[in-house]
């Protein structure tokens, strides 16, 4: 062994001892085992993305490999991990973040981000410090590109659209404009505005963050408090600009009834807003000092022979830490779904099971775990049908007004309504007051008509089992109609009894 911790791979003359080989191997294996689930999800996701995105991913990997070969003389590796605080903090915090994300969030991308960040932190224990710090923005960018770039609609894209719709609803109400958001639509008296994927703002947020990190790397800006403040300001600007764009489009299309103009402005507003945010970010980055151009070894480490003894123990200490984290139990599985065929209805309701439509059968067949039941009722002349959908996954739930609109119904009006027994639901008027619909999401401890509340309760693991209840009445009934109130309360109570037994 040489006396220096920092050893060039192509100049090392003495082989590693068996203890060093075992320590390094155990460290790498324990890290892979700790993040095996996240990395397996990432591999599956990459296989499912489009061919175009796969080509872009391969091109990015090839570019990094070519750059690594071209500048290989700059890369210096330690034969054994060396104690460096910045990579170590990133590694351990990412390991703890992976465990915390699994327990407190049901978002597959978040543990993957922590796994990739931790992998770059682990690399910092072997790589020369100056080179590692220089490549940190690229490491962070890759950690965000892979998990969030592959899945927008099934990851954060869907809740981002819901949150954007809620923010626009809040602003409209502030300006005394009657509006109600539901899933990714905004219902106004003049019509319905749809917040589609480009309007979610997630792509702009993701691309803007990537632009910020790459610019930091190209201009060699230092990480610190100033950099963090500008990073947060960049995120805030992207969110504000996107909400302003959606708000403008909703006012133009529905407030002023200029849908053609809104269609024309849709893309230009997004491009102009994104370019303005990036330009402002470039100006703010001038406030951040540049990194030193020369790469110096860390003082007190490279030439201290005593560190070689302590560094040989780092692998085993970190391995023990990762193995201990693997002993943390996994979060509980999703609660059992209810048996929707044995609801304790009142005799007056006379419920009868009816088959699903072909469209409903095709949609719910994609997940074998979902429990679906559709029944028709007749309660003293009040007739209609009710659809129950119990699912452990958010993707199998939806805002029923979207299905009603897709089936040819015209949505006149929709309001949040508090029924008897504390039931919070949504009431809809259809086809110029010819029919009525009521729906809500129900769990053993909570009911809500707000899709964002239902999403957050599941994503934060507060409520894992939900049942969608969607009622379509054959005639129009105002929300205060005693008969409607009675049948809605009856369905709610009968389902609640079943949920408590599940």
C-alpha positions in Angstrom: 0.0 0.0 0.0 1.1 3.5 -0.7 1.0 6.1 2.0 -1.4 8.3 0.1 -5.2 7.7 0.3 -5.7 9.1 -3.2 -4.4 6.5 -5.6 -4.6 6.5 -9.4 -6.1 3.2 -10.6 -3.6 3.0 -13.5 -0.5 3.5 -11.3 -1.3 1.4 -8.3 1.4 -1.3 -8.0 0.2 -3.3 -4.9 -3.0 -5.2 -4.9 -5.7 -4.7 -2.3 -5.6 -6.8 0.8 -8.4 -9.3 1.4 -9.8 -7.1 4.2 -10.1 -4.1 1.9 -11.6 -6.2 -0.9 -14.2 -7.7 1.5 -15.0 -4.2 2.9 -15.5 -2.6 -0.4 -17.6 -5.5 -1.7 -19.7 -5.6 1.4 -20.3 -1.8 1.2 -21.5 -1.9 -2.4 -23.6 -5.0 -1.9 -25.4 -3.6 1.2 -26.2 -0.4 -0.7 -27.7 -2.4 -3.5 -29.8 -4.5 -1.1 -31.0 -1.4 0.7 -32.2 0.2 -2.6 -33.1 -3.0 -4.5 -36.8 -2.2 -4.6 -36.3 1.3 -5.9 -33.7 0.3 -8.5 -35.9 -2.6 -9.7 -38.8 -0.1 -10.2 -36.5 2.2 -12.2 -35.4 -0.7 -14.5 -39.0 -1.7 -15.1 -40.0 2.0 -15.8 -37.2 2.5 -18.3 -38.4 -0.6 -20.2 -42.0 0.7 -20.4 -41.2 4.2 -21.7 -41.5 5.1 -25.4 -38.8 4.2 -27.9 -38.1 7.9 -28.4 -37.4 8.4 -24.7 -35.3 5.3 -24.6 -33.2 6.6 -27.5 -32.7 9.9 -25.6 -31.7 8.0 -22.5 -29.2 5.9 -24.4 -27.8 9.1 -26.0 -27.4 10.7 -22.6 -25.6 7.6 -21.3 -23.3 7.5 -24.3 -22.5 11.2 -23.9 -21.5 10.8 -20.3 -19.3 7.8 -21.2 -17.6 9.6 -24.0 -16.9 12.6 -21.7 -15.5 10.2 -19.1 -13.2 8.6 -21.6 -12.0 12.0 -23.0 -11.2 13.4 -19.5 -10.1 10.1 -17.9 -6.9 11.6 -16.8 -8.8 13.9 -14.4 -10.5 11.1 -12.6 -8.7 9.8 -9.6 -10.1 7.1 -7.4 -9.3 5.9 -4.0 -8.7 2.2 -3.7 -10.8 2.1 -0.4 -13.5 4.6 0.7 -12.1 7.7 2.2 -13.9 9.7 4.9 -15.2 12.9 3.3 -18.0 14.7 5.1 -20.0 16.1 2.2 -20.4 12.8 0.3 -21.0 11.0 3.6 -23.8 13.3 4.6 -25.4 13.0 1.2 -25.1 9.2 1.4 -26.5 8.8 4.9 -29.3 11.4 4.5 -30.4 9.7 1.3 -30.5 6.3 3.0 -32.6 7.7 5.8 -34.8 9.5 3.2 -35.4 6.3 1.3 -36.8 4.6 4.5 -38.8 7.7 5.4 -40.3 8.0 1.9 -41.5 4.4 2.0 -43.2 4.9 5.3 -44.8 8.3 4.8 -45.4 8.5 1.0 -46.9 6.3 -1.7 -44.9 7.8 -4.5 -42.5 5.4 -6.2 -40.3 8.2 -7.7 -39.3 9.7 -4.3 -37.4 6.6 -3.0 -35.7 6.3 -6.4 -34.5 10.0 -6.2 -33.0 9.2 -2.8 -31.4 6.0 -4.1 -29.7 7.8 -7.0 -28.6 10.7 -4.8 -27.1 8.3 -2.3 -25.3 6.5 -5.1 -23.6 9.7 -6.1 -22.7 10.3 -2.4 -21.2 6.8 -2.3 -19.2 7.6 -5.4 -17.8 10.6 -3.5 -16.1 8.4 -1.0 -14.0 6.9 -3.8 -13.7 9.9 -6.2 -11.3 12.8 -5.9 -13.1 15.6 -3.9 -12.8 18.4 -6.4 -14.1 16.3 -9.4 -17.0 15.0 -7.2 -18.1 18.5 -6.2 -17.8 19.7 -9.8 -20.1 16.9 -11.0 -22.6 17.3 -8.2 -25.2 19.3 -10.3 -25.1 16.6 -12.9 -25.6 13.9 -10.3 -28.6 15.7 -8.9 -29.9 16.3 -12.4 -29.7 12.6 -13.3 -31.4 11.7 -10.0 -34.4 13.9 -11.1 -34.4 13.0 -14.8 -34.7 9.2 -14.5 -37.7 8.8 -12.1 -39.7 11.9 -12.9 -38.8 12.2 -16.6 -40.1 8.6 -17.3 -43.5 8.9 -15.7 -45.6 12.1 -15.6 -49.1 10.9 -15.6 -48.8 8.1 -13.0 -46.3 9.9 -10.8 -46.6 13.5 -9.7 -48.2 14.7 -13.0 -51.7 13.8 -11.9 -51.6 15.4 -8.5 -49.9 18.4 -10.0 -52.8 18.9 -12.3 -55.2 18.6 -9.4 -53.3 21.1 -7.3 -53.1 23.5 -10.2 -56.9 23.3 -10.7 -57.4 24.0 -7.0 -55.1 27.1 -7.0 -56.9 28.5 -10.1 -60.2 27.9 -8.3 -59.0 29.8 -5.3 -57.9 32.7 -7.4 -61.1 32.8 -9.3 -63.1 32.8 -6.0 -60.9 35.7 -4.8 -62.1 37.6 -7.8 -65.7 36.7 -7.1 -65.9 34.2 -10.0 -67.9 31.1 -9.1 -65.8 28.1 -9.8 -65.3 24.6 -8.4 -62.3 22.3 -9.2 -62.7 18.5 -9.4 -59.8 16.2 -10.3 -58.2 18.1 -13.2 -61.2 20.2 -14.4 -62.6 23.6 -13.3 -66.3 24.0 -13.4 -67.7 27.5 -14.0 -71.2 28.7 -14.7 -70.1 29.3 -18.3 -68.6 25.8 -18.9 -65.8 23.4 -18.0 -62.1 24.1 -18.3 -59.8 21.0 -18.5 -56.3 21.2 -16.9 -54.4 18.8 -19.1 -50.9 17.4 -18.7 -49.0 20.4 -20.2 -51.0 22.6 -17.9 -49.9 20.7 -14.8 -46.6 22.6 -14.8 -44.7 19.5 -13.9 -42.8 19.4 -17.2 -41.9 23.0 -16.8 -40.8 22.5 -13.2 -38.7 19.5 -14.2 -37.2 21.1 -17.3 -36.5 24.3 -15.4 -34.8 22.5 -12.6 -32.7 20.6 -15.1 -31.8 23.9 -16.8 -30.8 25.4 -13.5 -28.6 22.5 -12.5 -26.8 22.3 -15.9 -26.3 26.0 -15.9 -24.8 25.8 -12.4 -22.4 23.1 -13.7 -21.4 24.9 -16.9 -20.8 28.2 -15.1 -19.0 26.4 -12.2 -21.2 28.1 -9.5 -20.6 27.3 -5.9 -23.1 25.4 -3.7 -24.1 27.4 -0.7 -26.9 29.5 0.9 -27.0 31.9 -2.1 -27.4 28.9 -4.5 -30.1 27.4 -2.4 -32.1 30.6 -2.3 -31.9 31.0 -6.1 -32.9 27.3 -6.5 -36.0 27.8 -4.5 -36.8 31.1 -6.2 -36.5 29.3 -9.6 -39.1 26.7 -8.5 -41.4 29.4 -7.2 -41.2 31.4 -10.4 -42.0 28.3 -12.5 -45.0 27.5 -10.4 -46.4 31.0 -10.4 -45.9 31.4 -14.1 -47.8 28.2 -14.8 -50.7 29.0 -12.5 -50.9 32.4 -14.2 -51.0 30.8 -17.6 -53.8 28.4 -16.7 -55.7 31.2 -15.0 -55.4 33.3 -18.2 -56.5 30.5 -20.4 -59.6 29.7 -18.2 -60.6 33.4 -18.2 -60.2 33.7 -21.9 -61.9 30.4 -22.8 -64.7 30.4 -20.2 -64.9 33.9 -18.8 -64.8 35.7 -22.1 -66.1 32.8 -24.2 -63.1 33.0 -26.6 -62.1 29.3 -26.8 -60.3 29.8 -30.2 -58.1 32.5 -28.8 -57.3 30.4 -25.8 -56.3 27.6 -28.1 -53.9 29.9 -29.9 -52.4 31.3 -26.7 -52.0 27.9 -25.0 -48.5 27.0 -26.3 -47.0 30.6 -26.7 -47.9 31.5 -23.1 -46.1 28.4 -21.9 -43.0 29.0 -24.0 -42.8 32.7 -23.1 -43.3 32.1 -19.4 -40.7 29.3 -19.3 -38.1 31.4 -21.2 -38.7 34.4 -18.9 -38.2 32.2 -15.8 -35.0 30.7 -17.2 -33.7 34.2 -18.2 -34.4 35.6 -14.8 -32.6 32.5 -13.2 -29.5 33.2 -15.3 -29.4 36.8 -14.0 -29.8 35.6 -10.4 -27.0 33.0 -10.8 -24.5 35.9 -11.3 -25.0 36.5 -7.6 -23.4 33.1 -6.8 -19.6 33.1 -6.8 -17.7 30.7 -9.1 -15.8 27.7 -8.0 -12.0 27.7 -7.9 -10.5 26.5 -11.2 -7.7 24.5 -9.7 -8.4 21.2 -8.0 -6.5 20.8 -4.7 -6.5 17.7 -2.5 -8.1 18.0 0.9 -5.5 19.1 3.3 -4.6 16.8 6.2 -5.9 13.7 4.4 -3.9 12.9 1.3 -0.6 12.7 3.1 -1.5 11.4 6.5 -0.6 7.7 6.7 -2.7 7.2 9.9 -5.9 7.7 7.8 -5.2 4.5 5.9 -6.0 2.5 9.1 -9.2 4.4 9.9 -10.4 4.4 6.3 -10.2 0.6 6.1 -12.9 0.5 8.7 -15.3 2.9 6.9 -16.6 0.2 4.6 -17.6 -2.1 7.4 -19.1 0.7 9.5 -21.3 1.9 6.5 -22.2 -1.7 5.7 -23.4 -2.2 9.3 -25.4 1.0 9.0 -27.1 -0.1 5.8 -27.8 -3.5 7.1 -29.4 -2.0 10.2 -31.6 0.2 8.0 -32.7 -2.9 6.2 -34.0 -4.3 9.5 -36.6 -1.4 9.6 -39.9 -3.2 8.8 -41.7 -2.3 5.6 -44.9 -0.3 5.8 -48.2 -2.2 6.3 -50.0 -3.5 3.3 -53.2 -2.0 2.0 -56.2 -2.8 4.1 -58.7 -5.5 2.9 -61.3 -4.3 0.4 -65.0 -4.6 1.4 -67.5 -7.1 0.0 -69.7 -4.8 -1.9 -72.2 -7.5 -2.7 -73.5 -7.7 0.9 -74.5 -4.2 1.7 -77.2 -3.9 4.4 -79.7 -1.9 2.4 -83.2 -1.0 3.7 -86.0 -3.1 2.3 -87.7 0.0 0.8 -84.7 0.6 -1.5 -85.2 -2.7 -3.3 -81.6 -2.9 -4.7 -80.9 -5.2 -7.7 -77.5 -6.0 -9.2 -77.0 -4.9 -12.8 -74.1 -5.5 -15.2 -71.4 -3.0 -15.9 -71.3 -1.3 -19.3 -68.6 -2.6 -21.8 -66.6 0.6 -21.2 -66.7 0.1 -17.4 -65.7 -3.6 -17.8 -62.7 -2.7 -19.9 -61.5 0.0 -17.6 -61.8 -1.9 -14.3 -60.3 -5.1 -15.9 -56.9 -3.5 -15.9 -56.5 -4.1 -12.1 -57.6 -7.5 -10.8 -57.6 -6.2 -7.2 -60.4 -3.7 -7.7 -63.8 -4.6 -6.4 -66.8 -3.2 -8.4 -70.5 -3.5 -7.8 -73.3 -1.7 -9.7 -76.9 -1.8 -8.4 -80.2 -0.3 -9.3 -82.7 0.9 -6.6 -86.3 2.0 -6.3 -87.1 3.8 -3.1 -90.7 5.1 -3.1 -90.5 6.2 -6.8 -87.0 7.6 -6.5 -85.1 5.5 -9.0 -81.5 5.4 -10.2 -78.3 3.4 -10.1 -75.3 3.4 -7.9 -71.7 2.3 -8.7 -69.3 1.2 -6.0 -65.6 1.0 -6.8 -63.3 -0.2 -4.0 -59.6 0.1 -5.0 -56.2 0.2 -3.4 -54.9 2.3 -6.2 -55.8 5.9 -7.1 -55.7 5.1 -10.8 -58.9 3.1 -10.6 -60.7 6.1 -9.1 -61.8 9.1 -11.0 -64.1 12.1 -10.9 -67.5 10.7 -12.0 -68.4 13.9 -13.9 -65.7 13.1 -16.4 -67.4 9.8 -17.1 -70.8 11.4 -17.3 -69.5 14.0 -19.8 -67.8 11.3 -21.8 -71.1 9.3 -21.9 -72.9 12.3 -23.4 -74.4 14.1 -20.4 -74.2 17.9 -20.2 -73.0 19.2 -16.8 -75.1 22.1 -15.8 -73.9 22.8 -12.3 -71.9 21.1 -9.5 -71.6 22.1 -5.8 -70.1 20.6 -2.6 -73.0 19.4 -0.5 -73.1 18.4 3.2 -75.7 15.6 3.7 -77.1 14.0 6.8 -74.8 12.0 9.1 -71.9 14.4 8.2 -71.5 13.1 4.7 -69.5 15.5 2.5 -70.3 14.8 -1.2 -70.8 16.6 -4.5 -74.2 17.2 -6.2 -74.5 17.6 -10.0 -77.2 18.9 -12.2 -77.3 17.2 -15.7 -78.9 17.9 -19.1 -80.6 21.2 -18.1 -82.1 19.8 -14.9 -83.3 16.6 -16.3 -81.2 14.3 -14.1 -79.1 14.5 -11.0 -75.9 12.8 -9.8 -74.2 12.5 -6.4 -70.8 11.1 -5.6 -68.2 10.8 -2.8 -65.1 8.9 -1.7 -65.5 6.9 1.5 -63.0 5.2 3.8 -63.6 3.6 7.2 -62.8 6.9 8.9 -63.6 9.6 6.4 -65.7 10.7 3.5 -64.9 13.5 1.0 -66.0 14.7 -2.4 -62.6 16.4 -3.0 -60.3 14.3 -5.2 -57.2 16.1 -3.9 -58.1 15.2 -0.3 -58.6 11.6 -1.4 -55.3 11.6 -3.1 -53.3 13.1 -0.2 -54.9 10.7 2.3 -53.6 7.8 0.3 -50.3 9.3 -0.7 -49.5 10.1 2.9 -50.6 6.6 4.1 -53.3 8.1 6.3 -56.1 6.2 4.6 -55.2 3.3 2.2 -58.6 1.8 1.3 -61.2 4.0 -0.4 -64.5 3.3 -2.1 -66.0 5.5 -4.8 -69.7 5.9 -4.6 -71.4 7.4 -7.7 -75.2 7.7 -7.8 -77.1 8.6 -11.0 -80.8 9.5 -10.5 -83.3 9.1 -13.3 -84.9 12.4 -12.6 -83.8 15.8 -11.3 -83.8 16.3 -7.5 -82.4 19.4 -5.7 -79.8 18.7 -3.0 -82.3 19.6 -0.3 -84.9 17.1 -1.5 -85.8 14.9 1.5 -86.1 11.8 -0.6 -82.6 12.4 -2.1 -81.2 13.1 1.3 -82.7 9.8 2.6 -81.4 7.5 -0.1 -77.9 9.1 -0.1 -77.7 8.7 3.7 -79.0 5.1 3.4 -76.3 4.2 0.9 -73.6 6.0 3.0 -74.6 4.1 6.2 -74.9 0.7 4.6 -71.4 1.1 3.1 -70.0 2.3 6.3 -71.2 -0.8 8.1 -69.5 -3.0 5.5 -66.3 -1.0 5.7 -66.1 -1.3 9.4 -66.3 -5.1 9.1 -63.6 -5.3 6.3 
